[in-house]
Amino acid sequence: PALDVPASWDITSDSLAAWLAGKLGANALLLIKQTGAFFDGDTADSLRTRGIVDPGFAAMLPDGVDFHLAGPKDAAEAGAMLALGKLPGTRIVASTGSSAKKAG
């Protein structure tokens, strides 16, 4: 078991992806969602409030990881962007000054 991952229903694949990004020392994290209800200026906290990411996500996202969120509207250009080394979707601000402990 991963002792630094809380055993909680607040942790889903969103938080596990953020945790793994930290463990791997990743520079970026791309989550692909079934919704496109996210916008420039969104934060991890605003996405949590709207139920787009799980309640534990912001605390699990390591500082310095470039977080992008993609949805159905991004599918057409995703392959070309990834081939160029770019992430599709919208860049999301990690939080609004949250001092939550980050995983990693």
Z-matrix of the N, CA and C atoms (Angstrom, degrees):
N
C 1 1.458
C 2 1.529 1 111.04
N 3 1.320 2 115.19 1 149.76
C 4 1.463 3 121.38 2 176.08
C 5 1.525 4 107.81 3 -88.60
N 6 1.305 5 116.57 4 106.04
C 7 1.458 6 120.96 5 -174.06
C 8 1.519 7 113.05 6 -67.28
N 9 1.338 8 117.70 7 -20.47
C 10 1.460 9 120.30 8 179.98
C 11 1.529 10 112.62 9 -91.66
N 12 1.338 11 117.59 10 9.03
C 13 1.464 12 122.35 11 174.34
C 14 1.524 13 107.41 12 -110.48
N 15 1.328 14 116.99 13 116.19
C 16 1.461 15 119.43 14 -179.64
C 17 1.529 16 111.73 15 -61.77
N 18 1.312 17 116.13 16 140.45
C 19 1.462 18 121.37 17 173.89
C 20 1.523 19 107.02 18 -84.03
N 21 1.328 20 115.82 19 90.85
C 22 1.457 21 121.02 20 -172.16
C 23 1.520 22 109.78 21 -152.58
N 24 1.329 23 115.58 22 150.10
C 25 1.461 24 120.03 23 174.64
C 26 1.523 25 111.05 24 -71.94
N 27 1.331 26 118.59 25 -7.78
C 28 1.466 27 122.15 26 174.71
C 29 1.520 28 111.75 27 -75.67
N 30 1.322 29 117.14 28 -8.18
C 31 1.461 30 122.95 29 -177.95
C 32 1.529 31 108.64 30 -108.96
N 33 1.334 32 115.63 31 118.81
C 34 1.466 33 120.94 32 176.79
C 35 1.526 34 107.91 33 -125.07
N 36 1.309 35 115.95 34 -165.12
C 37 1.466 36 119.60 35 179.41
C 38 1.524 37 112.23 36 -60.64
N 39 1.335 38 118.28 37 -26.67
C 40 1.471 39 120.70 38 176.48
C 41 1.527 40 110.16 39 -59.83
N 42 1.323 41 115.66 40 -54.62
C 43 1.467 42 120.72 41 -179.48
C 44 1.515 43 111.75 42 -64.58
N 45 1.325 44 116.72 43 -38.55
C 46 1.467 45 119.27 44 179.23
C 47 1.522 46 111.11 45 -64.61
N 48 1.328 47 117.76 46 -36.41
C 49 1.467 48 120.66 47 176.35
C 50 1.527 49 110.50 48 -65.18
N 51 1.339 50 116.94 49 -41.80
C 52 1.466 51 120.62 50 177.91
C 53 1.527 52 110.59 51 -64.20
N 54 1.320 53 116.59 52 -43.54
C 55 1.466 54 121.32 53 178.26
C 56 1.532 55 110.37 54 -60.09
N 57 1.342 56 116.68 55 -46.54
C 58 1.462 57 120.68 56 -179.32
C 59 1.528 58 111.28 57 -64.26
N 60 1.328 59 117.47 58 -37.70
C 61 1.467 60 120.33 59 176.33
C 62 1.526 61 110.18 60 -57.50
N 63 1.322 62 116.29 61 -41.03
C 64 1.461 63 120.12 62 177.49
C 65 1.514 64 112.49 63 -66.59
N 66 1.312 65 116.91 64 -43.99
C 67 1.469 66 120.55 65 -179.84
C 68 1.520 67 112.14 66 -63.71
N 69 1.333 68 116.54 67 -34.66
C 70 1.466 69 120.90 68 -179.56
C 71 1.525 70 112.99 69 -84.63
N 72 1.327 71 117.08 70 -8.66
C 73 1.459 72 120.63 71 -176.27
C 74 1.519 73 112.02 72 70.11
N 75 1.321 74 116.50 73 30.96
C 76 1.465 75 121.20 74 -178.04
C 77 1.525 76 110.97 75 -66.84
N 78 1.320 77 115.14 76 148.33
C 79 1.459 78 121.12 77 175.86
C 80 1.516 79 111.98 78 -85.98
N 81 1.344 80 116.59 79 -23.00
C 82 1.460 81 120.63 80 -174.21
C 83 1.519 82 110.53 81 -144.82
N 84 1.325 83 114.60 82 157.47
C 85 1.456 84 122.77 83 175.79
C 86 1.516 85 107.93 84 -136.89
N 87 1.319 86 116.38 85 128.33
C 88 1.461 87 122.72 86 175.98
C 89 1.522 88 108.26 87 -116.17
N 90 1.327 89 115.99 88 119.07
C 91 1.459 90 121.04 89 171.99
C 92 1.518 91 107.65 90 -103.94
N 93 1.321 92 116.49 91 136.05
C 94 1.460 93 121.75 92 177.75
C 95 1.518 94 107.19 93 -111.09
N 96 1.321 95 115.33 94 124.31
C 97 1.462 96 121.79 95 -175.14
C 98 1.522 97 110.85 96 -118.11
N 99 1.326 98 116.16 97 161.00
C 100 1.456 99 121.51 98 177.02
C 101 1.514 100 112.31 99 -79.17
N 102 1.307 101 117.84 100 -11.60
C 103 1.454 102 122.37 101 -179.14
C 104 1.518 103 110.85 102 -106.58
N 105 1.299 104 115.98 103 156.54
C 106 1.457 105 121.23 104 172.45
C 107 1.515 106 110.70 105 -115.04
N 108 1.329 107 117.18 106 19.08
C 109 1.463 108 122.56 107 -174.96
C 110 1.521 109 111.88 108 -84.80
N 111 1.333 110 115.75 109 53.13
C 112 1.463 111 121.49 110 175.15
C 113 1.515 112 107.08 111 -140.05
N 114 1.329 113 115.88 112 156.58
C 115 1.453 114 120.14 113 -166.89
C 116 1.523 115 111.25 114 -143.79
N 117 1.338 116 115.97 115 162.02
C 118 1.460 117 120.34 116 169.82
C 119 1.525 118 106.98 117 -55.21
N 120 1.296 119 116.70 118 137.98
C 121 1.455 120 120.82 119 -179.12
C 122 1.517 121 113.63 120 93.52
N 123 1.335 122 117.61 121 -12.07
C 124 1.458 123 119.50 122 174.87
C 125 1.525 124 109.54 123 -65.29
N 126 1.306 125 115.21 124 153.22
C 127 1.460 126 122.20 125 174.15
C 128 1.526 127 108.25 126 -120.83
N 129 1.305 128 116.27 127 166.84
C 130 1.461 129 119.48 128 174.84
C 131 1.525 130 109.93 129 -57.92
N 132 1.325 131 116.92 130 -36.06
C 133 1.465 132 120.59 131 179.40
C 134 1.527 133 112.05 132 -67.13
N 135 1.334 134 117.68 133 -42.28
C 136 1.469 135 119.22 134 179.38
C 137 1.525 136 110.86 135 -67.90
N 138 1.327 137 117.26 136 -34.04
C 139 1.466 138 120.54 137 176.55
C 140 1.525 139 110.78 138 -66.67
N 141 1.318 140 116.82 139 -38.33
C 142 1.467 141 121.12 140 176.80
C 143 1.522 142 110.23 141 -63.53
N 144 1.324 143 116.61 142 -45.18
C 145 1.460 144 121.01 143 -179.29
C 146 1.525 145 111.28 144 -57.92
N 147 1.321 146 117.02 145 -36.34
C 148 1.471 147 121.82 146 -179.30
C 149 1.526 148 112.61 147 -89.32
N 150 1.324 149 118.09 148 1.20
C 151 1.457 150 121.36 149 176.73
C 152 1.514 151 114.67 150 78.41
N 153 1.329 152 117.41 151 18.11
C 154 1.469 153 120.78 152 -179.74
C 155 1.523 154 110.89 153 -83.20
N 156 1.326 155 117.78 154 -35.99
C 157 1.469 156 121.79 155 170.46
C 158 1.524 157 107.56 156 -120.75
N 159 1.307 158 116.05 157 160.58
C 160 1.460 159 120.13 158 -175.96
C 161 1.528 160 112.19 159 -74.02
N 162 1.333 161 116.75 160 162.54
C 163 1.463 162 120.87 161 -177.21
C 164 1.526 163 115.11 162 -59.82
N 165 1.315 164 118.72 163 -24.81
C 166 1.454 165 120.88 164 -178.37
C 167 1.518 166 114.91 165 -90.44
N 168 1.322 167 117.59 166 -5.20
C 169 1.460 168 121.16 167 -170.97
C 170 1.528 169 113.94 168 -59.60
N 171 1.320 170 117.63 169 -51.09
C 172 1.472 171 120.34 170 -175.09
C 173 1.525 172 111.83 171 -58.51
N 174 1.323 173 116.73 172 -37.50
C 175 1.465 174 120.10 173 179.93
C 176 1.523 175 112.07 174 -72.40
N 177 1.317 176 117.45 175 -26.35
C 178 1.469 177 121.20 176 -178.14
C 179 1.527 178 112.75 177 -88.17
N 180 1.340 179 117.51 178 -19.59
C 181 1.466 180 120.71 179 -178.51
C 182 1.527 181 109.42 180 -73.92
N 183 1.332 182 117.89 181 117.06
C 184 1.463 183 120.18 182 -178.13
C 185 1.530 184 112.27 183 -67.44
N 186 1.317 185 115.86 184 147.97
C 187 1.463 186 120.66 185 173.48
C 188 1.517 187 109.37 186 -57.31
N 189 1.314 188 116.31 187 140.79
C 190 1.457 189 121.25 188 174.59
C 191 1.512 190 115.29 189 85.90
N 192 1.327 191 118.52 190 -4.05
C 193 1.464 192 120.44 191 177.44
C 194 1.526 193 108.28 192 -85.74
N 195 1.322 194 116.18 193 124.75
C 196 1.459 195 123.33 194 179.62
C 197 1.528 196 107.89 195 -75.26
N 198 1.324 197 117.55 196 111.55
C 199 1.461 198 122.91 197 -173.03
C 200 1.523 199 110.84 198 -102.93
N 201 1.330 200 115.28 199 123.13
C 202 1.466 201 122.09 200 177.05
C 203 1.517 202 109.37 201 -121.50
N 204 1.326 203 114.95 202 147.20
C 205 1.453 204 122.41 203 178.10
C 206 1.521 205 107.79 204 -125.12
N 207 1.325 206 116.66 205 128.14
C 208 1.462 207 121.69 206 179.47
C 209 1.521 208 109.27 207 -121.44
N 210 1.328 209 114.85 208 149.06
C 211 1.456 210 121.32 209 178.76
C 212 1.514 211 110.16 210 -134.84
N 213 1.317 212 117.18 211 -167.52
C 214 1.462 213 121.19 212 -176.72
C 215 1.528 214 114.27 213 -55.24
N 216 1.327 215 117.35 214 -36.01
C 217 1.467 216 120.06 215 -178.18
C 218 1.533 217 112.34 216 -67.62
N 219 1.323 218 116.98 217 -16.17
C 220 1.460 219 121.54 218 -178.08
C 221 1.525 220 113.13 219 -94.44
N 222 1.324 221 117.34 220 -6.71
C 223 1.466 222 121.24 221 -173.11
C 224 1.527 223 112.83 222 -62.15
N 225 1.319 224 117.50 223 -40.85
C 226 1.463 225 120.63 224 -174.74
C 227 1.524 226 112.78 225 -61.87
N 228 1.309 227 117.18 226 -35.89
C 229 1.467 228 119.88 227 -176.66
C 230 1.527 229 113.71 228 -101.54
N 231 1.316 230 117.83 229 -3.01
C 232 1.467 231 121.19 230 -174.07
C 233 1.520 232 112.64 231 -59.23
N 234 1.314 233 118.49 232 -46.84
C 235 1.463 234 121.24 233 -178.01
C 236 1.510 235 112.39 234 -59.96
N 237 1.326 236 116.49 235 -46.07
C 238 1.465 237 120.93 236 -179.50
C 239 1.526 238 110.89 237 -64.99
N 240 1.323 239 117.01 238 -41.38
C 241 1.467 240 119.76 239 -179.98
C 242 1.521 241 111.18 240 -65.60
N 243 1.327 242 116.70 241 -44.90
C 244 1.463 243 119.78 242 179.08
C 245 1.522 244 111.14 243 -62.64
N 246 1.335 245 117.29 244 -37.43
C 247 1.467 246 121.08 245 178.28
C 248 1.524 247 111.35 246 -62.97
N 249 1.334 248 116.57 247 -27.73
C 250 1.467 249 121.53 248 177.98
C 251 1.530 250 112.16 249 -89.44
N 252 1.325 251 116.94 250 2.22
C 253 1.460 252 120.30 251 -179.43
C 254 1.514 253 113.37 252 80.82
N 255 1.334 254 117.30 253 17.70
C 256 1.464 255 121.96 254 179.77
C 257 1.519 256 109.43 255 -110.60
N 258 1.321 257 115.94 256 153.70
C 259 1.458 258 120.64 257 178.57
C 260 1.522 259 110.47 258 -94.47
N 261 1.328 260 117.05 259 132.43
C 262 1.462 261 119.74 260 175.11
C 263 1.526 262 110.41 261 -74.49
N 264 1.305 263 115.19 262 168.89
C 265 1.455 264 120.10 263 174.65
C 266 1.510 265 113.42 264 91.72
N 267 1.306 266 114.23 265 -158.20
C 268 1.458 267 123.50 266 -174.42
C 269 1.517 268 109.48 267 -110.34
N 270 1.335 269 116.05 268 132.42
C 271 1.465 270 119.89 269 174.99
C 272 1.518 271 107.61 270 -76.44
N 273 1.317 272 115.62 271 130.20
C 274 1.461 273 122.32 272 -176.18
C 275 1.524 274 109.26 273 -111.66
N 276 1.322 275 115.58 274 136.46
C 277 1.459 276 121.03 275 175.63
C 278 1.524 277 107.54 276 -73.24
N 279 1.324 278 116.74 277 134.03
C 280 1.469 279 120.82 278 -175.13
C 281 1.521 280 111.87 279 -55.91
N 282 1.318 281 117.66 280 -50.54
C 283 1.463 282 120.33 281 179.85
C 284 1.514 283 108.95 282 -162.33
N 285 1.303 284 114.97 283 175.61
C 286 1.460 285 120.99 284 178.98
C 287 1.516 286 109.51 285 -103.62
N 288 1.327 287 115.59 286 66.74
C 289 1.454 288 120.00 287 177.71
C 290 1.510 289 114.20 288 76.35
N 291 1.303 290 116.88 289 18.64
C 292 1.464 291 120.50 290 179.80
C 293 1.518 292 110.01 291 -65.41
N 294 1.291 293 116.00 292 140.15
C 295 1.462 294 120.19 293 176.87
C 296 1.522 295 110.44 294 -103.37
N 297 1.335 296 115.76 295 23.93
C 298 1.467 297 119.63 296 179.79
C 299 1.516 298 110.07 297 -62.53
N 300 1.318 299 114.97 298 144.70
C 301 1.464 300 120.47 299 177.49
C 302 1.518 301 109.27 300 -65.17
N 303 1.289 302 116.57 301 132.53
C 304 1.453 303 121.86 302 179.97
C 305 1.516 304 110.06 303 -98.89
N 306 1.321 305 115.84 304 145.07
C 307 1.467 306 121.23 305 176.79
C 308 1.513 307 109.19 306 -77.77
N 309 1.301 308 116.03 307 164.68
C 310 1.457 309 118.50 308 173.08
C 311 1.448 310 110.90 309 124.11
